Each structure stands twice: as structure tokens, then as C-alpha cells.
Amino acid sequence: MVLPTAAQAAPQLLPIWQDHAVIQRDRPVVVEGTAQPGERVSATLGMDSASATAAADGSFALTLPARPANAMPQTLSVTDSSGTATINDILVGDVWLCSGQSNMAFTVSAGLNGYNNIQVSADPLLRMLTVPQETSAKPVREFGGEVSWQAASPQTTGAFSAACYYMLRDLRAALDIPMGAVHSSWGGSQIRAWLTPEAGKVLYGADQMALLDTFGKDPLAAVTEFAPKWEAWWRERTGQEPWKDPSVVQWQPVPSISPWGNWSGTRLAKDGLGNVLLRQTVTLTAEQAKAGGVLNIGIIDDLDATWVNGKPVGITHGWGAEREYRIPPGYLKAGANEILVIASNSWAAGGFTSAADRLSFTVTGGERIPLGEGWQFSIAGHTDMPPRSPWDANAGIGVMHNRMIAPIGHYAMTGATWYQGESDVGIAGYRDRLRELFAGWRRQFGADTRVLVVQLANYGPTASAPVDSGWASLREDERQAVLADKNAALVTAIDLGDRTDIHPGNKVELGKRLALEAQGKALPGPQRAVLEGTDVRVSFTGLEGGLQSWSGPPLAFELCGPTQESCRYASAAIAGDAIVLRGDGQPVTRVRYAWADSPVVNLYDARPAPLPGFELPVER
């Protein structure tokens, strides 16, 4: 945030402070912003007031007393010698952060019964704010665009997060106080993009954080430092260095500057997953080479690594980011200059998503040379994905936190709801990353911030025999992270999914479950698995009205020994608030439930609330 000048005539508050805001009840109210260094700043909110002196960087924080819930509009005034900033129509209630990836971003209008729910959504005491999607290599004070608090109405609700809206709608009905929802999510993001710098240092080390800091100051220097890791990964799989010698692969003309799906006659037209090498040359005069310039290769879906004359110039992930890379004079020469791009795509269509006229080399202070024609390509023989840089748009260390969470400041919250994990399946250590995510939120929003975690819905291949499921393993990581935390809860969506659609539409039921746990009303969860003779008894907590199985006996239970091969489906029966699994004479050391990417489950309590997927050791 730019420090105020005399012409601005008022302190600059953090962007969360807008008209129609909802502030957290029963917590101190922290108002943050910037003024001229050393300036005395004061604030009034109703009958309360506070003052502070702006620090050397211009930042200030004013702390006003906690206040109870109040639906009567209030006004905040923040004043220094240059003027007054005024925020009108403030309500006091509960504030929730809703964050994650595309299933949190999934809108009310796109979901189950969306149209009808939108038409009856008017509620002046339920207010929503959506944070723009943008990243930063370091924490900043501004979002990537304008934000505003909006009351729920048929004009505003449809574009808001469905899971977040339905949760707060139900909380409004249950608690009858104002509700504020701050939605900050990004489809396809990995959890590490949402971590604080402190968490990044704990999990990834000071060297990676220093590299991220370098990128914020000098992207080319950071790319130069990171590229050897990328290049080593490629050599291990191919034994080649095409950025040094393009002749080691066979080339053919690029059909068009367009997504792979348009490349008829190639494998990519039907299957765009994997790695594709792209080659181009730009011819420069000695004077042009001496000037350097900027290479633009447009938008590449998902990730590119780019070299000019064998030197790395850019490594970028993001299906919406235009690649513009600074090329120093020392990288160029008179005559033909070799451009090599390796594009990697891990989901859906990939390739060029910009028009051909966006591709160019622009000489510093001079001519723009079009590069939309003459490209060649070669499809790599392997499809695994390259290492991700710490500044990666969707998986960089804290890059979303820095731009989409940090600017909220120390704005008190009741809690935060997290719906993410699809992009972390198969990446070890998720429960550690969750632990650090929780810790970072509590440092920012208050030590008592409650965290709700949505356990991933059923999606993907079904199983007719026990399998080693990456989705099930991540669900268990989510459950274990919650168990290790005194103020977190798990809300499963394991019965709400669609095996063919990663974005299930029934966010209404999910919101209902989130609202229950937000009020401290526990949902079902496993407690213990105990060997009784040859059988295993599994007990549960959080049940209301006992267990019931729909359409037959309980499904999806497994008895396992120490190996995956030892797992087998078990015959299960309800015994009060427990499940008894009949022994089969084989060794058993653990019990699994719903252990598949897309399991079929039929166990609920009387509400009805389902059991989450889980694994338990068998006690003897």
C-alpha cells in the first residue's frame, strides 16, 4: 500500500474496512492501516475510542474494546492531521473466512437448486466479501483489486461461494445475529500457496523462502537459481538437454497457436496431459541483441519452463498468466536465437491459450518482432509433472496468502472453513501443512479461531476390491489434523460427490453440516476399534439418535493386516452406537471405512449425518 500523501487527506485503512462491514462480536476490534510515519492516529466507534502513532513504515494498529452482537448500524471514524476516513453501516456479529480451491469457489448459481435459493436469499444482516485472485512473493497490504461488503440478495448471492453462503445462511437462522463471510479461494490451488511465511520456513526451509524473496526482487535471478533443479528432473527422465541442443528430439510444425485439443491428427487432440517441447527462433541484428528485450510467449496451460540460447529465462505456472520474460543482452547474439519452451499440463486441455499475435520479442526501446508463426513441437515420452517453484501461481509457498489473506490484517474472526485437498492428493505431509495453516490463521485472526475442514467428497474411479487410494489417504490426513487440534472439526462430504464430476452440486447439505460444527454440534466420527474374540467392535462419537444403514447392511468396511494386499471387505452389523465387524480367521491390525476414491457409503445417524472415511488401529 502506498503511504498517504498530503493530497490523500485521510489515513488509509486496510481494504477489509469498507462500508457495510461486519466485525466480530466479543473480541477486541483491531483497525489497521497506514498514515505518514510518526503521525498520531485516532479512532472512534460508537462511544469507544483509541489512538496510536504510525510506525516508521507508516503502519498503525488501533485496538478498540470488544462489543456484543448488534444489528444496529455503527460508524467508524479514523482521523489524523490530514483528515478522516469514515466507514458506515458496520454491524457486529460473527465473521467467517471461507478458503480453499474450486469447491469453495463453486458458486450458489452453479449448485443444486441455485436459482430458487437465490430468489429467497435477501438478508440485510448476512454480508459477503469476495477477495480477488492474485498472488505475491511477499505479504502485502492490498488485495489484487477492489472489494466491497454486500448484503445477501438475489443480485449478489448467485456469484458467491455456495458452501460459504449456505453455512452462514443456516448460522443466521440458528443464532439470529449478523453474519459476515470473507471468501478467498482459488481453483486448483495447493495448500502450500495459502501458508504464511512462518509456515513456509518451518516446512520448506530458509533456502526456499530466500529464493521466493529473490523472485520478488529479481525474477530472472530466481529462475537462474531454480532452473538446475528443473533441468536435473528432465535429465533423469530423458537423458537429454534439449535447451542446449534442440536436435536431440524430433520436431514437427505446430498446427496452430491454440490449445492442444485443436491439434487434430496429434495425440494431444484427445489427451492433452503431459509435457510438450516447443521451439522457435528469433533473428536479431547485432544492435538488437546488444539492447536485450522482452519475450512474450502468451498464456501457457498449465506450466512452462523457457530457455533462450540454452539459458533459463522463465518458469511459470498458471493458466491465466501471460508469460513475459526479460532477456538480458548477454543472453542474445546477432543472427538466429533459439527459444525452447517445455510446456507441462496436468489437467484437462493444455497448450497455448493466447492468440498468435500475442507472441513476440520486443527489443528494448525498439522493434516488436512477431513470433506467432514458425513454431515446432515434440511430445515428450513421459507425463509426470516437473518440480514446482516456490513462486508458482497455484503451488508457490504462501503466494496466495500473501495477496489474498495477509491484506485482511488482524481482523478478528469466529472461524475459518477450509475446503481444499484435491490438488494435494499424492503429495506427502498434508496433515503437517494443515497444522501450519491453522497456526497461521490463529496468529492473524485470533488464538480462539475455530477451523472447519471439509473432508473430500467421493470422486473418481469406483472400486470392487480394496484399493490403496490417494484420495482416502488425504481424507485421513484431514481427519488426523483435526484430531490433533483442540479447536478444529471435520465435516465430511464423502456422500455428496459425483464420481464423474469433481465439483459436486449439493453445497446446501454441506452448508448445513458446516453450520452444525460451527455451533459446536459434533458430527459422527470414529472413536476406537477393539478386538472382541474374533470380531472387531468400532465405536463412534458425535452420534445423534443412533446408527442406521440405508438399503441393506453397512457397506465399505475393511479388515486389514499390515499390508495393502491383506485388506478385505468385512461383514458389518449395527450394534447400538457401534459397528461389529465379523472376523474371518485372518490377521487384523486395522480397520478402514470408505477407503476408495469414490466409495459407496450408507451409514448415517438420525439427523442424517454420515460417517467420515477413516482408518483405525485395532486395539487388543
C-alpha positions in Angstrom: 0.0 0.0 0.0 1.3 3.4 -0.9 1.7 5.7 2.1 -0.7 8.6 2.2 0.3 11.9 0.7 -1.0 15.3 1.7 -3.4 15.2 -1.2 -5.0 12.0 0.1 -6.2 13.8 3.2 -7.1 10.8 5.3 -5.5 7.7 6.8 -5.6 4.6 4.5 -7.3 1.6 6.2 -6.7 -2.0 5.2 -9.1 -2.9 2.4 -11.3 -5.1 4.6 -12.6 -1.9 6.1 -15.4 -0.9 3.8 -18.9 0.3 4.3 -21.4 -2.4 5.4 -18.7 -4.4 7.1 -19.5 -7.0 9.8 -17.0 -7.1 12.7 -16.5 -9.9 15.2 -18.5 -9.8 18.4 -16.9 -10.3 21.8 -13.3 -9.8 20.5 -11.2 -6.6 20.6 -11.6 -4.6 17.3 -8.3 -4.1 15.6 -8.3 -1.3 13.0 -5.1 -1.3 10.8 -3.9 1.0 8.0 -1.2 3.4 7.0 -0.5 7.1 7.6 2.6 9.3 7.5 5.4 7.9 9.7 5.1 9.3 13.2 1.6 10.6 12.6 -0.8 10.3 15.6 -3.9 8.4 14.5 -7.2 8.1 16.5 -10.4 6.2 16.0 -13.9 6.2 17.4 -16.6 3.5 17.1 -19.7 4.4 19.0 -18.7 5.5 22.4 -15.3 3.8 22.2 -12.0 5.4 21.1 -8.4 4.5 20.7 -5.2 6.2 19.4 -1.7 5.1 18.2 1.3 6.5 16.4 2.2 5.3 12.9 5.4 3.4 12.7 8.4 4.1 10.6 6.8 2.3 7.6 3.6 4.2 8.1 1.6 1.3 9.6 -0.7 1.6 12.5 -3.0 -0.6 14.6 -5.8 0.8 16.8 -7.4 -1.6 19.3 -11.0 -0.8 20.4 -12.9 -2.7 23.1 -14.8 -5.9 22.3 -18.6 -5.4 21.9 -21.6 -7.8 21.8 -23.6 -8.6 18.7 -25.5 -5.7 17.4 -27.7 -5.3 14.3 -27.9 -1.5 14.6 -25.5 0.2 12.1 -22.5 1.9 13.6 -19.9 4.3 12.1 -16.1 4.0 12.4 -14.0 7.2 12.1 -10.2 7.2 11.8 -8.5 10.5 11.9 -5.0 12.0 11.6 -3.9 15.5 10.9 -4.6 15.1 7.1 -8.2 14.1 7.5 -10.7 11.4 8.5 -11.6 8.0 6.9 -15.2 7.0 7.7 -16.7 3.5 7.4 -20.5 3.5 7.6 -23.2 0.9 8.4 -21.0 -1.5 10.4 -22.7 -4.4 12.1 -21.4 -6.6 14.9 -21.8 -10.4 14.8 -19.8 -13.5 13.7 -17.3 -13.3 10.9 -16.0 -16.4 9.0 -13.2 -16.9 6.5 -14.0 -19.4 3.7 -11.0 -20.6 1.8 -9.7 -23.4 -0.4 -9.8 -24.4 -4.1 -12.6 -24.7 -6.7 -15.1 -26.5 -4.5 -15.1 -23.5 -2.2 -15.1 -21.1 -5.1 -18.1 -23.1 -6.6 -21.0 -20.5 -6.7 -24.5 -20.6 -5.5 -25.8 -20.1 -9.0 -23.9 -23.2 -10.2 -25.2 -25.5 -7.5 -28.1 -27.6 -6.6 -31.4 -25.6 -6.6 -29.3 -22.5 -7.1 -31.9 -20.4 -8.8 -34.6 -20.9 -6.2 -32.2 -20.3 -3.3 -31.0 -17.1 -4.9 -34.5 -15.8 -5.2 -35.2 -16.1 -1.5 -31.7 -15.0 -0.3 -32.4 -11.4 0.7 -31.0 -10.8 4.1 -29.5 -7.4 5.1 -27.8 -8.9 8.1 -25.8 -11.5 6.1 -23.0 -9.8 4.4 -20.4 -11.1 2.0 -17.0 -10.1 0.6 -15.0 -11.9 -2.1 -11.3 -11.4 -2.4 -9.8 -11.0 -6.0 -7.5 -13.7 -7.2 -3.9 -12.6 -7.3 -0.5 -13.7 -5.9 2.5 -12.1 -4.4 6.0 -13.3 -3.4 5.7 -11.4 -0.1 2.9 -10.3 2.2 1.3 -7.0 1.1 -1.4 -4.7 2.5 -3.6 -4.6 -0.6 -5.8 -7.1 -2.4 -5.4 -7.5 -6.2 -8.5 -5.4 -6.9 -11.4 -3.6 -5.3 -13.5 -5.3 -2.7 -16.8 -4.5 -1.1 -19.2 -5.9 1.6 -22.5 -6.8 0.1 -25.7 -7.8 1.8 -27.2 -11.1 0.6 -29.8 -10.5 -2.1 -30.9 -12.0 -5.4 -28.5 -9.6 -7.1 -25.4 -10.6 -5.0 -25.8 -14.2 -3.7 -25.5 -16.1 -7.0 -21.9 -15.3 -7.6 -20.8 -16.0 -4.0 -19.3 -19.2 -2.7 -22.1 -21.8 -2.3 -20.5 -23.7 0.7 -19.8 -20.4 2.5 -23.2 -18.9 1.8 -25.3 -21.9 2.9 -23.2 -22.3 6.0 -23.8 -18.7 7.1 -27.4 -18.7 6.0 -28.0 -21.6 8.4 -26.0 -19.9 11.1 -28.1 -16.7 10.7 -31.2 -18.8 11.2 -29.8 -20.5 14.3 -28.1 -17.6 16.1 -30.2 -14.6 14.9 -27.2 -12.2 14.8 -25.4 -10.5 11.9 -23.0 -12.7 9.9 -20.0 -11.7 7.8 -18.4 -14.0 5.2 -15.0 -13.3 3.7 -14.5 -15.6 0.7 -10.9 -16.1 -0.5 -10.2 -19.2 -2.6 -8.6 -20.3 -5.9 -9.4 -23.3 -8.1 -6.6 -25.8 -8.4 -4.5 -24.3 -5.7 -2.3 -26.4 -3.4 -2.4 -25.8 0.3 1.1 -24.5 0.4 0.0 -21.4 -1.6 -2.1 -20.4 1.5 0.7 -20.8 4.1 2.2 -17.9 6.0 5.9 -17.1 5.6 6.5 -18.6 9.1 4.9 -21.8 8.0 6.9 -21.8 4.8 10.1 -21.6 6.7 9.1 -24.4 9.1 8.0 -26.8 6.3 10.3 -25.9 3.4 13.3 -24.2 4.9 15.0 -20.9 4.9 16.7 -21.5 1.5 13.3 -21.9 -0.3 12.0 -18.8 1.4 15.1 -16.9 0.4 14.6 -18.0 -3.2 11.0 -16.7 -3.1 12.2 -13.4 -1.7 14.7 -13.3 -4.6 11.9 -13.8 -7.1 10.1 -10.8 -5.6 13.1 -8.6 -6.3 14.7 -10.2 -9.4 12.6 -12.9 -11.2 15.4 -13.8 -13.6 17.9 -14.3 -10.8 15.4 -16.6 -9.0 14.8 -18.6 -12.2 18.5 -19.0 -12.8 18.9 -20.4 -9.3 15.9 -22.8 -9.5 16.5 -24.0 -13.1 19.2 -26.6 -12.3 16.6 -28.5 -10.2 14.2 -28.4 -13.1 16.8 -29.5 -15.6 18.0 -32.3 -13.4 14.5 -33.6 -13.2 14.3 -33.6 -17.0 17.7 -35.3 -17.5 16.7 -38.1 -15.1 13.7 -39.0 -17.2 15.1 -38.5 -20.7 18.9 -38.3 -20.6 18.6 -35.2 -22.8 19.2 -31.5 -22.5 17.2 -30.1 -25.4 17.6 -26.5 -24.2 21.3 -26.9 -25.0 20.9 -29.0 -28.2 17.4 -29.0 -29.8 18.5 -31.6 -32.3 18.2 -34.4 -29.7 14.5 -34.6 -30.3 12.4 -34.9 -33.5 10.4 -31.8 -34.4 7.3 -31.2 -36.5 5.4 -28.0 -37.3 2.9 -26.7 -34.7 -0.6 -26.9 -36.3 -1.8 -23.7 -34.7 -1.2 -21.4 -31.8 -4.1 -22.8 -29.8 -4.9 -25.4 -27.1 -3.7 -28.9 -27.7 -7.3 -30.1 -28.2 -7.4 -28.2 -31.5 -4.3 -30.1 -32.8 -6.2 -32.6 -34.9 -4.1 -35.5 -36.1 -1.9 -35.5 -33.0 -2.2 -37.4 -29.7 -2.7 -34.2 -27.9 -6.1 -33.6 -29.6 -7.5 -36.5 -27.4 -5.2 -36.4 -24.5 -3.5 -33.1 -23.6 -1.8 -34.4 -20.4 1.9 -34.5 -20.2 4.9 -32.5 -21.5 5.3 -30.9 -24.9 8.5 -29.3 -26.2 8.1 -26.1 -28.3 10.8 -24.5 -30.4 11.1 -21.1 -32.1 13.9 -18.8 -33.3 14.1 -15.0 -33.4 16.6 -13.4 -35.7 18.3 -10.2 -34.4 20.8 -7.7 -35.6 23.9 -7.1 -33.5 22.4 -3.9 -32.3 19.1 -5.6 -31.3 21.0 -8.3 -29.5 23.0 -5.7 -27.6 19.8 -4.0 -26.5 18.1 -7.1 -24.9 14.4 -7.2 -24.7 11.2 -8.9 -23.6 10.0 -12.3 -24.8 6.2 -12.9 -24.7 5.0 -16.5 -25.3 1.4 -15.8 -24.3 -0.5 -17.9 -21.8 0.6 -21.5 -21.4 -1.7 -24.0 -19.7 -0.5 -25.1 -17.1 3.2 -24.6 -16.7 6.2 -23.6 -18.8 10.0 -23.6 -18.5 11.6 -21.4 -21.1 15.2 -21.0 -22.3 16.8 -18.7 -24.8 20.1 -19.9 -26.3 20.3 -22.5 -23.5 19.9 -20.1 -20.7 16.8 -20.3 -18.4 14.6 -17.1 -18.6 11.3 -18.1 -17.1 9.4 -20.8 -15.1 5.8 -20.0 -14.6 2.6 -21.9 -13.6 -0.8 -20.5 -14.2 -3.5 -21.0 -16.8 -4.2 -17.3 -16.8 -0.7 -15.8 -16.6 0.8 -14.2 -19.7 4.5 -15.1 -20.0 6.6 -12.1 -20.4 10.3 -12.8 -19.7 13.1 -10.2 -19.6 16.0 -11.3 -21.8 19.4 -9.6 -20.9 21.7 -8.6 -23.8 24.2 -11.2 -22.7 21.8 -14.0 -23.5 21.4 -12.9 -27.1 23.5 -12.8 -30.2 23.4 -11.5 -33.8 21.6 -13.9 -36.1 19.3 -16.8 -35.0 18.4 -17.0 -31.3 17.0 -20.3 -30.1 13.8 -20.3 -27.9 12.9 -23.6 -26.3 9.8 -24.0 -24.1 8.7 -27.1 -22.3 5.0 -26.9 -21.5 3.5 -29.2 -18.9 -0.2 -29.9 -18.5 -1.7 -31.9 -15.6 -5.5 -31.3 -16.0 -7.9 -31.0 -18.9 -6.8 -29.1 -22.0 -3.3 -27.6 -22.2 -1.2 -25.6 -24.5 -1.4 -22.1 -26.0 -4.4 -20.1 -24.8 -3.4 -16.8 -26.3 -3.9 -15.6 -29.8 -0.9 -15.9 -32.1 -0.5 -12.1 -32.3 0.4 -12.0 -28.5 3.6 -14.0 -29.1 6.6 -11.6 -29.8 10.0 -10.4 -28.9 10.2 -6.7 -28.2 13.7 -5.1 -28.4 14.4 -2.7 -25.6 13.5 0.7 -26.8 12.8 -0.7 -30.3 11.0 -3.0 -32.6 8.4 -5.6 -31.7 9.1 -8.8 -33.6 6.1 -11.1 -34.1 6.6 -14.8 -33.2 3.2 -16.2 -33.9 4.4 -18.3 -36.8 7.1 -21.0 -37.4 6.8 -22.9 -34.1 7.8 -26.6 -33.9 6.8 -29.2 -31.3 7.7 -32.6 -30.0 5.7 -34.7 -27.5 7.7 -36.0 -24.6 7.6 -39.7 -23.8 6.7 -39.1 -20.1 3.7 -37.5 -18.5 4.8 -36.9 -14.9 5.0 -33.2 -13.8 8.1 -31.2 -13.1 9.1 -29.7 -9.7 7.2 -26.6 -8.8 9.0 -23.4 -7.9 8.4 -21.5 -4.7 6.7 -18.7 -6.7 4.4 -21.0 -8.6 1.0 -19.3 -9.0 -1.0 -22.3 -7.8 1.5 -24.1 -5.5 4.1 -21.4 -4.6 4.9 -21.1 -0.9 2.4 -18.7 0.5 1.8 -16.7 -2.7 -1.9 -16.7 -2.2 -1.8 -16.0 1.5 0.5 -13.0 0.8 -2.1 -11.3 -1.6 -5.4 -12.8 -0.6 -5.2 -13.3 3.2 -2.4 -11.1 4.5 -4.3 -7.8 3.5 -7.2 -8.8 5.8 -4.8 -8.0 8.7 -5.7 -8.8 12.3 -9.5 -8.6 11.6 -11.0 -10.9 14.3 -12.9 -14.0 13.1 -15.0 -16.6 14.8 -13.6 -19.2 12.5 -12.4 -20.3 9.1 -13.7 -23.0 6.8 -11.2 -24.9 4.6 -12.4 -26.9 1.5 -9.2 -28.0 -0.4 -7.1 -31.1 -0.9 -7.9 -32.3 -4.4 -4.6 -30.7 -5.7 -2.6 -32.2 -2.8 -3.6 -35.9 -3.4 -0.4 -37.9 -3.7 1.8 -35.2 -2.0 3.1 -36.4 1.3 2.8 -34.3 4.5 -0.7 -32.8 4.1 -1.5 -33.1 7.8 1.6 -31.1 8.6 0.6 -28.4 6.1 -2.8 -28.3 7.7 -1.3 -27.8 11.1 0.7 -24.9 9.9 -2.3 -23.4 8.1 -4.3 -23.5 11.3 -1.4 -21.9 13.2 -1.0 -19.1 10.7 -4.7 -18.2 10.7 -4.8 -18.1 14.5 -1.8 -15.8 14.6 -3.6 -13.5 12.3 -7.3 -13.7 13.3 -7.1 -14.7 17.0 -6.0 -17.6 19.1 -9.6 -18.9 19.5 -10.3 -19.0 15.8 -12.3 -22.2 15.1 -11.3 -24.2 12.0 -13.6 -26.4 10.0 -12.2 -28.8 7.4 -14.3 -30.3 4.7 -13.3 -33.9 4.1 -13.1 -34.5 0.4 -16.2 -35.8 -1.5 -16.3 -39.0 -3.3 -14.9 -38.6 -6.8 -13.1 -40.7 -9.4 -12.9 -44.5 -10.0 -15.1 -46.8 -8.0 -13.6 -50.0 -6.5 -14.9 -53.6 -6.4 -12.0 -54.7 -4.2 -9.9 -52.9 -1.5 -7.5 -50.4 -3.0 -4.7 -48.1 -2.0 -6.4 -44.8 -2.6 -4.7 -41.5 -2.6 -8.0 -39.7 -2.0 -8.7 -41.8 1.0 -5.2 -41.2 2.4 -5.7 -37.5 2.1 -9.1 -37.7 3.8 -7.4 -39.5 6.7 -4.7 -36.8 6.8 -7.6 -34.2 7.1 -9.1 -36.3 9.9 -5.9 -36.7 11.8 -5.0 -33.0 11.6 -8.4 -32.1 13.1 -8.0 -34.7 15.9 -4.6 -33.2 16.8 -6.2 -29.7 17.2 -8.3 -28.7 20.2 -10.5 -26.2 18.2 -11.0 -27.8 14.8 -13.7 -30.1 13.3 -14.1 -32.3 10.3 -17.2 -32.1 8.1 -17.3 -34.9 5.6 -18.7 -34.6 2.1 -18.0 -38.3 1.3 -21.6 -39.0 0.3 -22.3 -35.8 -1.6 -19.9 -36.2 -4.5 -20.2 -37.5 -8.1 -17.7 -40.0 -9.4 -17.6 -38.2 -12.8 -17.6 -34.6 -11.5 -15.0 -33.2 -9.2 -17.4 -30.3 -8.4 -20.5 -31.8 -6.7 -23.5 -29.5 -6.8 -25.1 -30.3 -3.4 -23.5 -27.5 -1.3 -26.8 -27.0 0.5 -26.3 -30.1 2.6 -22.6 -29.3 3.1 -23.5 -25.9 4.4 -26.0 -27.4 6.8 -23.2 -29.7 8.2 -20.7 -26.9 8.4 -23.2 -24.8 10.4 -23.7 -27.6 12.9 -20.0 -27.9 13.6 -19.6 -24.1 13.6 -22.0 -24.2 16.6 -20.1 -26.9 18.3 -22.7 -29.6 17.5 -20.5 -32.6 16.8 -20.9 -34.8 13.7 -20.2 -38.5 13.7 -16.6 -39.7 13.9 -14.8 -43.0 14.7 -13.5 -43.4 18.3 -12.0 -46.9 18.7 -11.7 -50.3 17.1 -11.4 -53.1 19.7 -10.9 -56.8 19.1 -13.6 -58.9 20.8 -12.8 -62.5 20.3 -12.6 -62.9 16.5 -14.7 -59.8 15.8 -13.9 -56.1 15.9 -16.1 -53.5 17.5 -15.9 -50.0 16.2 -17.3 -47.3 18.4 -18.2 -43.7 17.5 -18.6 -40.2 18.9 -21.0 -37.4 17.8 -23.9 -39.7 17.0 -27.5 -38.4 17.4 -30.3 -40.9 17.5 -28.0 -44.0 16.9 -26.7 -45.5 13.6 -28.8 -46.6 10.7 -27.8 -48.2 7.4 -29.7 -47.4 4.3 -30.7 -50.1 1.7 -29.2 -53.0 3.5 -26.3 -53.8 5.9 -23.5 -51.3 6.4 -21.1 -51.1 3.4 -17.5 -50.1 2.8 -15.8 -51.5 5.9 -12.5 -53.4 5.6 -10.4 -55.5 7.8 -6.6 -55.2 7.2 -3.3 -56.7 8.3 -0.1 -54.8 7.8 -0.1 -54.7 4.0 -2.5 -53.4 1.3 -2.9 -56.9 0.0 -4.2 -58.1 3.3 -7.2 -55.8 3.2 -10.6 -57.4 2.5 -14.2 -56.2 2.8 -15.8 -57.1 6.1 -19.3 -58.2 7.0 -20.7 -55.4 9.3 -23.7 -55.1 11.6 -25.0 -52.2 13.7 -24.8 -52.9 17.5 -26.4 -49.8 19.2 -23.9 -46.9 18.7 -21.2 -49.3 17.4 -20.4 -51.4 14.4 -19.4 -55.0 14.8 -17.2 -56.4 12.0 -17.3 -60.2 11.8 -13.8 -61.9 12.0 -12.8 -64.1 9.1 -9.9 -66.0 10.7 -7.3 -63.8 9.0 -4.9 -61.4 10.9 -6.3 -57.9 11.5 -4.4 -54.9 12.8 -6.5 -52.0 11.4 -10.0 -51.2 10.2 -10.7 -48.9 7.2 -14.0 -47.3 6.1 -14.9 -45.8 2.8 -11.3 -46.3 1.7 -11.5 -45.5 -2.1 -11.5 -42.5 -4.3 -15.3 -42.8 -4.8 -16.7 -45.1 -2.2 -20.3 -46.0 -1.8 -21.5 -45.4 1.8 -24.8 -46.0 3.5 -24.2 -45.3 7.3 -25.8 -42.3 8.9 -27.1 -41.1 12.3 -30.7 -40.0 12.7 -30.2 -36.3 11.5 -29.0 -37.9 9.0 -25.2 -37.2 9.2 -22.8 -39.6 7.6 -19.6 -41.2 9.0 -16.4 -39.8 7.5 -13.8 -42.0 5.8 -11.2 -43.3 8.3 -8.6 -45.8 9.3 -8.2 -47.0 12.9 -5.7 -49.4 14.6 -7.3 -52.4 16.2 -6.8 -52.5 20.0 -6.4 -55.8 21.7 
